[in-house]
Amino acid sequence: MSYLPNILFAIILIGGIGYFVKNVKKLFRNINLGQDVDVSDNKPERWKNMARIALGQSKMVRRPVSGFLHVVVYVGFVIINIEVLEIIIDGLFGTHRIGLSILPTSVYGFLIGTFELLAILVLIAVTVFWIRRNVIKLQRFWKSEMTGWPKKDGNFILYFEMVLMTLFLVMNATDLHFQSLNSGNIISQFIAPIFSKLPETTLHVIERSAWWIHIIGILIFLNYLYFSKHLHILLAFPNTYYGKLTPKGQFNNLESVTNEVKLMMDPNADPFAAPAEGEADEVPAKFGASDVQDLSWVSLLNAYTCTECGRCTSECPANLTGKKLSPRKIMMDTRDRLEEVGKNIDANNGEFKDDGKQLLGDYITNEEIWACTSCNACVEACPVSIDPLSIIIEMRRYLVMEQSAAPSELNNMMTNIENNGAPWPYNQMDRLNWKNE
């Protein structure tokens, strides 16, 4: 007996998993470039959110058609890949359908039959997705940011799933031993007649070819995830766990600003006093964010988790009224810049070398972030708890507090608040004059 196929399988398996692990390490490295933030509170609530939103798809099904189809693909693809365990054991040890040696034929047939039924449902679902994307051309898939790679990526993943499901069914249909059991071949029994006139040796070649291409395809798919929007398959779970629990619209206070206000309100404080002996003269903190390293690591995790589904943009009132803002583009730009920073670090022996670029200005414009109404529609719409608003607010803070680059309307409002205690240009004594008119 030749062990060459087993050795070749082991090499392919180790290589595929090894490359995936390498990219996962790079992923964690890039996310950890963000600022630290404490998200260790309310663990029961976080676990509940992860179970309800990521596992239970509760926000996905708010749009019934796409939600139902996504649940079919999600459940089908995950459950069908349980069969990969059998493929791995067979590939490493040279066995064939090891499950039949361990389980009763009826149980094994029930499992494979379930997989086949789910495979055909996944094929139908991804075909509908393809039609929605390329024939019906739903508007949210054809926004300006969905050109080039993002557009191709959406179709590539559909083709991947179509091919993998087809290979699984063909593998079963051309396996004479499996078909002779007449158990579990719920779908493949209708495909088998297509190959019925072929010689047994040819059927064996087709079955083995489908088996090899299927497992290699799964390993390619696994490594493709890092470069695709479908990284959310893995990251949706931690992203929903670390999702924001505070009420929508509640912003975080900057400790550095709070300390300055306390200093101003303390009549005994001397803002010009030299630091006490033994204390270092601290460098003032940067207000807001101009680049990805200034954002929290949770925001960077959000960027990698973005599914590019466009639900956020389709519900954004600024975008609907023709403004340049697209919450989806905010997340895509953040991820692209983070990837660029990561490649910079890789090219410079683990250190970031200033490339003269930053997220704000080179990727996201001032016009975009000032178009936001802070309504939280994008946050509410996201099926995996992504928060584009947090990134927008941090960049606004940078423009206002570091660059003094707020729009004139906002500057006028802040001046009125400073002088009159209200956003309107009337002093406090004249504020009620309208009632006498």
C-alpha positions as CSV (number, residue, x, y, z in Angstrom):
1,M,0.0,0.0,0.0
2,S,1.4,3.4,-1.0
3,Y,1.5,6.1,1.7
4,L,2.2,8.9,-0.8
5,P,-1.4,10.2,-0.9
6,N,-1.5,10.3,2.9
7,I,1.8,12.2,3.1
8,L,0.7,14.6,0.4
9,F,-2.6,15.1,2.2
10,A,-0.7,15.8,5.5
11,I,1.5,18.3,3.8
12,I,-1.4,20.2,2.2
13,L,-3.3,20.1,5.5
14,I,-0.4,21.4,7.6
15,G,0.4,24.0,5.0
16,G,-3.1,25.3,4.8
17,I,-3.7,25.5,8.6
18,G,-0.2,26.9,9.1
19,Y,-0.8,29.8,6.7
20,F,-4.2,30.4,8.3
21,V,-2.5,30.6,11.8
22,K,0.1,33.0,10.4
23,N,-2.6,35.3,9.2
24,V,-4.6,35.1,12.4
25,K,-1.5,36.2,14.4
26,K,-1.1,39.1,12.0
27,L,-4.8,39.9,12.5
28,F,-4.4,40.0,16.3
29,R,-1.3,42.1,16.0
30,N,-3.1,44.7,13.9
31,I,-6.1,44.9,16.2
32,N,-3.9,45.3,19.2
33,L,-2.4,48.5,17.6
34,G,-5.5,50.2,18.8
35,Q,-5.9,52.0,22.2
36,D,-6.8,49.9,25.2
37,V,-10.3,50.0,26.4
38,D,-12.0,48.2,29.3
39,V,-14.8,45.9,28.1
40,S,-14.7,43.5,31.0
41,D,-18.0,44.7,32.5
42,N,-21.4,42.9,32.4
43,K,-20.1,39.6,31.2
44,P,-23.6,37.9,31.4
45,E,-25.0,40.6,29.2
46,R,-22.1,40.2,26.7
47,W,-22.5,36.4,26.5
48,K,-26.3,36.9,26.0
49,N,-25.6,39.3,23.1
50,M,-23.2,37.0,21.5
51,A,-25.6,34.1,21.7
52,R,-28.6,36.1,20.5
53,I,-26.9,38.2,17.7
54,A,-24.0,36.2,16.4
55,L,-25.3,32.6,17.0
56,G,-29.0,33.3,16.9
57,Q,-28.9,35.8,13.9
58,S,-31.5,37.9,15.7
59,K,-30.6,41.2,13.9
60,M,-30.1,39.5,10.5
61,V,-33.7,38.3,10.2
62,R,-35.1,41.7,10.7
63,R,-35.0,41.8,6.9
64,P,-36.9,38.5,6.3
65,V,-35.8,37.5,2.8
66,S,-32.1,38.1,3.1
67,G,-32.2,37.1,6.8
68,F,-33.8,33.7,6.1
69,L,-31.4,33.0,3.2
70,H,-28.4,33.9,5.3
71,V,-29.6,31.6,8.1
72,V,-29.8,28.8,5.6
73,V,-26.3,29.4,4.3
74,Y,-24.9,29.9,7.8
75,V,-26.5,26.8,9.4
76,G,-25.9,24.7,6.3
77,F,-22.3,25.6,5.7
78,V,-21.3,25.1,9.4
79,I,-23.1,21.8,9.8
80,I,-21.9,20.4,6.4
81,N,-18.3,21.1,7.4
82,I,-18.6,18.7,10.3
83,E,-18.1,16.1,7.5
84,V,-14.6,17.6,7.1
85,L,-13.6,15.7,10.2
86,E,-14.2,12.5,8.4
87,I,-12.3,13.7,5.3
88,I,-9.3,14.6,7.5
89,I,-9.2,11.2,9.2
90,D,-9.6,9.4,5.9
91,G,-6.9,11.6,4.3
92,L,-4.4,11.1,7.1
93,F,-4.9,7.3,7.7
94,G,-5.9,6.1,4.2
95,T,-9.4,5.0,5.3
96,H,-12.6,5.5,3.3
97,R,-15.7,6.9,5.0
98,I,-14.4,6.1,8.5
99,G,-17.8,7.1,9.9
100,L,-19.3,3.8,8.5
101,S,-16.8,1.9,10.7
102,I,-17.8,3.8,13.8
103,L,-21.5,4.5,13.5
104,P,-24.4,2.3,12.6
105,T,-25.3,2.6,8.9
106,S,-28.7,4.2,9.8
107,V,-27.0,6.9,11.9
108,Y,-24.3,7.6,9.4
109,G,-27.0,7.8,6.6
110,F,-29.0,10.2,8.7
111,L,-26.0,12.5,9.1
112,I,-25.0,12.4,5.4
113,G,-28.6,12.8,4.4
114,T,-28.9,15.9,6.5
115,F,-25.7,17.3,5.0
116,E,-27.0,16.6,1.5
117,L,-30.3,18.3,2.2
118,L,-28.5,21.3,3.6
119,A,-26.1,21.4,0.7
120,I,-29.0,21.7,-1.8
121,L,-30.6,24.4,0.3
122,V,-27.3,26.3,0.5
123,L,-27.0,26.1,-3.3
124,I,-30.4,27.5,-3.7
125,A,-29.7,30.3,-1.2
126,V,-26.4,31.4,-2.7
127,T,-28.0,31.4,-6.2
128,V,-30.7,33.7,-5.0
129,F,-28.0,35.9,-3.4
130,W,-26.1,36.0,-6.7
131,I,-29.3,37.0,-8.6
132,R,-30.0,39.7,-6.0
133,R,-26.5,41.1,-6.4
134,N,-26.0,40.8,-10.1
135,V,-29.4,40.6,-11.8
136,I,-31.8,42.5,-9.6
137,K,-28.8,44.8,-8.6
138,L,-30.0,45.9,-5.2
139,Q,-29.0,49.5,-4.7
140,R,-26.9,48.9,-1.5
141,F,-24.6,46.5,-3.4
142,W,-23.9,49.1,-6.1
143,K,-22.8,52.1,-4.0
144,S,-19.6,53.9,-5.0
145,E,-17.5,52.1,-2.4
146,M,-18.6,48.7,-3.8
147,T,-16.4,48.7,-6.9
148,G,-13.2,46.8,-7.7
149,W,-12.2,44.2,-5.1
150,P,-15.3,44.6,-2.8
151,K,-17.6,43.9,-5.7
152,K,-15.6,40.9,-6.9
153,D,-15.2,39.6,-3.3
154,G,-19.0,39.4,-2.9
155,N,-19.3,37.2,-6.0
156,F,-16.1,35.1,-5.3
157,I,-17.5,33.9,-2.0
158,L,-20.8,32.8,-3.7
159,Y,-18.9,30.9,-6.3
160,F,-16.8,29.2,-3.6
161,E,-19.9,28.0,-1.8
162,M,-21.5,26.8,-5.0
163,V,-18.4,24.8,-6.0
164,L,-17.9,23.3,-2.6
165,M,-21.5,22.2,-2.2
166,T,-21.5,20.8,-5.8
167,L,-18.3,18.8,-5.1
168,F,-19.8,17.4,-1.9
169,L,-22.9,16.1,-3.8
170,V,-20.8,14.8,-6.8
171,M,-18.5,13.0,-4.4
172,N,-21.4,11.2,-2.8
173,A,-23.1,10.5,-6.2
174,T,-20.1,8.8,-7.7
175,D,-19.2,6.7,-4.6
176,L,-20.7,3.3,-5.6
177,H,-20.3,1.8,-2.1
178,F,-22.2,4.7,-0.5
179,Q,-24.9,4.6,-3.1
180,S,-25.3,0.9,-2.6
181,L,-26.2,1.5,1.0
182,N,-29.3,3.4,-0.1
183,S,-29.1,5.3,3.2
184,G,-28.2,9.0,3.3
185,N,-28.2,9.6,-0.4
186,I,-31.3,11.8,-0.3
187,I,-30.1,14.2,-3.0
188,S,-27.1,12.4,-4.5
189,Q,-29.3,9.5,-5.7
190,F,-30.9,11.8,-8.2
191,I,-27.4,13.0,-9.4
192,A,-26.0,9.4,-9.7
193,P,-27.9,8.6,-12.9
194,I,-25.9,11.3,-14.7
195,F,-22.8,9.2,-14.2
196,S,-24.4,5.7,-14.6
197,K,-23.0,4.9,-18.0
198,L,-19.4,5.6,-17.0
199,P,-17.0,2.7,-16.2
200,E,-16.4,2.0,-12.6
201,T,-12.8,3.1,-12.8
202,T,-13.9,6.5,-14.2
203,L,-16.4,6.9,-11.4
204,H,-13.7,6.2,-8.9
205,V,-11.5,8.9,-10.5
206,I,-14.3,11.4,-10.4
207,E,-15.1,10.5,-6.8
208,R,-11.5,10.9,-5.7
209,S,-11.0,14.1,-7.7
210,A,-14.2,15.6,-6.1
211,W,-12.9,14.5,-2.7
212,W,-9.4,16.1,-3.2
213,I,-10.7,19.3,-4.7
214,H,-13.4,19.6,-2.0
215,I,-10.8,19.4,0.9
216,I,-8.3,21.6,-0.9
217,G,-11.1,24.1,-1.7
218,I,-12.1,24.2,2.0
219,L,-8.5,25.0,3.0
220,I,-8.3,27.7,0.3
221,F,-11.6,29.1,1.6
222,L,-10.3,29.1,5.1
223,N,-7.2,31.2,4.1
224,Y,-9.3,33.4,1.8
225,L,-11.2,34.6,4.8
226,Y,-8.4,36.9,6.0
227,F,-8.5,38.8,2.7
228,S,-12.3,38.8,2.5
229,K,-15.3,40.5,4.1
230,H,-16.2,37.0,5.2
231,L,-13.8,37.2,8.0
232,H,-17.0,38.0,9.9
233,I,-17.6,34.2,10.0
234,L,-15.0,34.1,12.7
235,L,-15.0,37.6,14.2
236,A,-18.8,38.1,14.6
237,F,-18.7,36.2,17.9
238,P,-16.0,38.3,19.7
239,N,-17.4,41.4,18.0
240,T,-20.9,41.0,19.4
241,Y,-19.4,40.0,22.8
242,Y,-17.4,43.2,23.0
243,G,-20.2,45.3,21.5
244,K,-21.3,48.6,23.2
245,L,-23.6,48.1,26.1
246,T,-24.0,51.8,27.1
247,P,-27.2,53.6,25.9
248,K,-27.0,54.7,22.3
249,G,-26.0,58.3,22.0
250,Q,-23.9,58.2,25.3
251,F,-20.4,59.2,24.5
252,N,-17.3,58.4,26.5
253,N,-15.6,61.2,28.4
254,L,-11.9,61.9,27.8
255,E,-10.1,61.6,31.1
256,S,-7.5,64.2,30.0
257,V,-10.3,66.7,29.4
258,T,-12.1,65.9,32.6
259,N,-8.8,66.5,34.5
260,E,-8.4,69.9,32.8
261,V,-12.0,70.9,33.7
262,K,-11.4,69.9,37.3
263,L,-8.2,71.9,37.4
264,M,-10.0,75.0,36.0
265,M,-12.7,74.6,38.7
266,D,-10.3,74.3,41.6
267,P,-9.6,77.8,42.9
268,N,-6.4,76.6,44.7
269,A,-4.9,74.9,41.7
270,D,-2.0,76.4,39.9
271,P,-2.1,75.4,36.2
272,F,1.5,76.7,35.7
273,A,3.0,74.9,38.7
274,A,6.0,72.7,37.9
275,P,5.6,69.0,38.4
276,A,6.4,67.8,41.9
277,E,9.8,66.3,42.6
278,G,10.0,62.8,41.2
279,E,7.1,63.3,38.8
280,A,7.7,63.4,35.1
281,D,6.3,66.2,33.0
282,E,3.7,64.2,31.1
283,V,3.2,64.7,27.3
284,P,-0.4,65.9,26.7
285,A,-2.7,63.1,25.4
286,K,-3.8,63.3,21.8
287,F,-7.5,64.2,21.6
288,G,-9.5,62.1,19.3
289,A,-8.2,60.1,16.4
290,S,-6.5,60.9,13.1
291,D,-5.2,57.4,12.3
292,V,-6.1,53.8,13.2
293,Q,-3.6,53.6,16.1
294,D,-5.6,56.3,17.8
295,L,-8.8,54.3,17.7
296,S,-9.7,51.7,20.3
297,W,-8.9,48.1,19.6
298,V,-12.7,47.4,19.6
299,S,-13.1,49.8,16.7
300,L,-10.4,48.0,14.8
301,L,-12.1,44.7,15.5
302,N,-15.3,46.3,14.2
303,A,-13.5,47.2,11.0
304,Y,-12.3,43.6,10.4
305,T,-15.7,42.2,11.2
306,C,-17.6,44.4,8.7
307,T,-19.7,42.2,6.3
308,E,-20.1,45.0,3.8
309,C,-23.8,44.2,3.6
310,G,-24.7,47.9,3.4
311,R,-27.5,47.8,5.8
312,C,-25.9,50.7,7.7
313,T,-25.6,52.8,4.6
314,S,-29.1,52.0,3.4
315,E,-30.6,53.3,6.7
316,C,-28.3,56.3,7.1
317,P,-30.4,59.5,6.7
318,A,-27.3,61.5,5.6
319,N,-26.6,59.1,2.8
320,L,-30.3,58.9,1.8
321,T,-30.4,62.6,1.3
322,G,-27.4,62.6,-1.0
323,K,-24.6,63.4,1.5
324,K,-21.2,61.8,0.9
325,L,-21.2,59.8,4.1
326,S,-21.5,56.0,4.0
327,P,-21.0,54.2,7.3
328,R,-20.0,51.1,5.4
329,K,-17.2,53.1,3.7
330,I,-16.0,54.3,7.1
331,M,-15.5,50.7,8.2
332,M,-14.0,49.6,4.9
333,D,-11.6,52.6,4.9
334,T,-10.5,51.9,8.5
335,R,-9.8,48.2,7.6
336,D,-7.9,49.2,4.4
337,R,-5.7,51.7,6.4
338,L,-5.1,49.2,9.1
339,E,-4.0,46.7,6.6
340,E,-1.7,49.3,5.1
341,V,-0.2,50.0,8.5
342,G,0.2,46.3,9.1
343,K,2.1,45.9,5.8
344,N,4.3,48.8,6.8
345,I,5.2,47.1,10.1
346,D,6.0,43.8,8.3
347,A,8.3,45.7,5.8
348,N,10.1,47.5,8.6
349,N,11.0,44.6,11.0
350,G,8.1,45.0,13.3
351,E,8.2,48.8,13.6
352,F,5.9,51.4,12.0
353,K,7.7,53.8,9.7
354,D,5.9,57.1,9.1
355,D,4.4,56.9,5.6
356,G,3.0,60.4,5.6
357,K,-0.5,59.1,5.5
358,Q,-3.4,58.8,8.0
359,L,-6.9,57.6,8.1
360,L,-8.4,61.1,8.3
361,G,-7.7,63.0,5.1
362,D,-6.2,60.2,3.0
363,Y,-9.1,57.8,3.4
364,I,-11.9,59.5,5.1
365,T,-12.7,63.2,4.3
366,N,-13.9,65.9,6.7
367,E,-17.0,66.2,4.6
368,E,-18.0,62.6,5.3
369,I,-17.6,62.8,9.1
370,W,-19.4,66.2,9.5
371,A,-22.4,64.8,7.4
372,C,-23.2,62.4,10.2
373,T,-26.2,63.3,12.3
374,S,-25.2,61.0,15.2
375,C,-28.6,59.3,15.0
376,N,-27.2,55.7,15.5
377,A,-29.3,54.3,12.6
378,C,-26.1,52.6,11.3
379,V,-25.4,51.1,14.7
380,E,-28.9,49.8,15.1
381,A,-29.0,48.3,11.6
382,C,-25.7,46.4,11.8
383,P,-26.3,42.6,12.1
384,V,-23.0,42.1,14.0
385,S,-22.9,45.1,16.4
386,I,-20.5,47.2,14.5
387,D,-20.3,50.9,15.6
388,P,-19.2,53.3,12.8
389,L,-20.4,56.3,14.9
390,S,-17.5,55.7,17.5
391,I,-14.9,56.2,14.7
392,I,-16.7,59.3,13.4
393,I,-16.9,60.9,16.8
394,E,-13.2,60.3,17.5
395,M,-12.2,61.9,14.3
396,R,-14.5,64.8,15.0
397,R,-12.8,65.2,18.4
398,Y,-9.5,65.4,16.7
399,L,-10.6,68.1,14.2
400,V,-12.2,70.2,17.0
401,M,-9.7,69.8,19.8
402,E,-6.4,69.3,17.9
403,Q,-6.9,71.2,14.6
404,S,-9.6,73.7,15.5
405,A,-11.2,72.7,12.2
406,A,-14.9,72.5,13.1
407,P,-17.4,73.9,10.6
408,S,-18.3,77.5,11.0
409,E,-21.9,76.6,12.1
410,L,-20.5,74.5,14.9
411,N,-18.0,77.2,15.9
412,N,-20.8,79.7,16.2
413,M,-22.9,77.3,18.3
414,M,-19.9,76.7,20.7
415,T,-19.3,80.4,20.9
416,N,-22.9,81.0,21.8
417,I,-22.8,78.3,24.5
418,E,-19.7,79.9,25.9
419,N,-21.1,83.4,25.9
420,N,-24.9,82.8,26.4
421,G,-25.2,79.4,28.0
422,A,-27.2,78.2,25.0
423,P,-26.7,77.4,21.3
424,W,-28.7,80.5,20.2
425,P,-27.3,84.0,19.7
426,Y,-29.4,85.7,22.4
427,N,-28.2,86.6,25.9
428,Q,-30.0,85.0,28.8
429,M,-32.0,88.2,29.6
430,D,-33.6,88.3,26.1
431,R,-34.3,84.6,25.8
432,L,-38.0,84.8,26.7
433,N,-38.9,87.9,24.6
434,W,-40.6,85.8,22.0
435,K,-43.6,85.2,24.3
436,N,-44.4,88.9,24.4
437,E,-44.6,89.2,20.6
